């Protein structure tokens, strides 16, 4: 399943650089997003390297999820496509 990297997860003055908010294309509410918990996510760099993370929780009511990566993604990942493994 495809998703889009929306932003870093953070608060008013903090930013979690290894956690990202993702917007899956087929998830429109909390119930659909909860089915994605525990799934692996994979982002491919322009050079072809694959960075792997995991969906850890839902984010809000509109179907967004939070994915945690080992070291995080570069800033160039914002707004790009990411693959959620089925």
Secondary structure, 3 states (H helix, E strand, C coil): CEEEEEEEEECCCCEEEEEEEEEECCCCCHHHHHCCCCCEEEEECCCCCEEEEEEEEEECCCCEEEEEECCCCCHHHCCCEEEECC
